[in-house]
Amino acid sequence: IILGWPESLLTWDILFLLPVTWTGPVITPIVVSTLMIILSIIINYFNIKLKRQEWLMLIVGATIIFTSFIWDYCKFLVKNIDHTELQNKALSDKLIAVSLSYIPVQFPWLLFVLGILFLLFTFYIIYKRTINVIHS
């Protein structure tokens, strides 16, 4: 806030650098962390043991969200690195040079929202199962 950053919640940010560069608007990791906090509160408050299917659904939702974070960067790499260069030993130099020129262009909101909705649906299933157990 002191630095005047971010200008808005839609300002681009680099979220992580490994295994590839993750980028997204500032609001996206806030949404994800809020959902993680809500899930942990539900699990702790109700002392829930997640079923295998619920774990799988959480992993699928997280994978969809992860894909939304790396989508633009991977699209950039595919556009700027020729597939024949992938077999070249000097690829790392080229990859570094190309990566340093990366500027985020478009965030795949539809993919991100799909992942969020998938997680929310999973939270609902967990909550519904827990409420049914409590009331029986």
Salt bridges, closest charged atoms under 4 A:
GLU54 OE2 - ARG129 NE 2.72
ASP82 OD1 - HIS83 ND1 3.19
GLU85 OE2 - LYS94 NZ 3.88
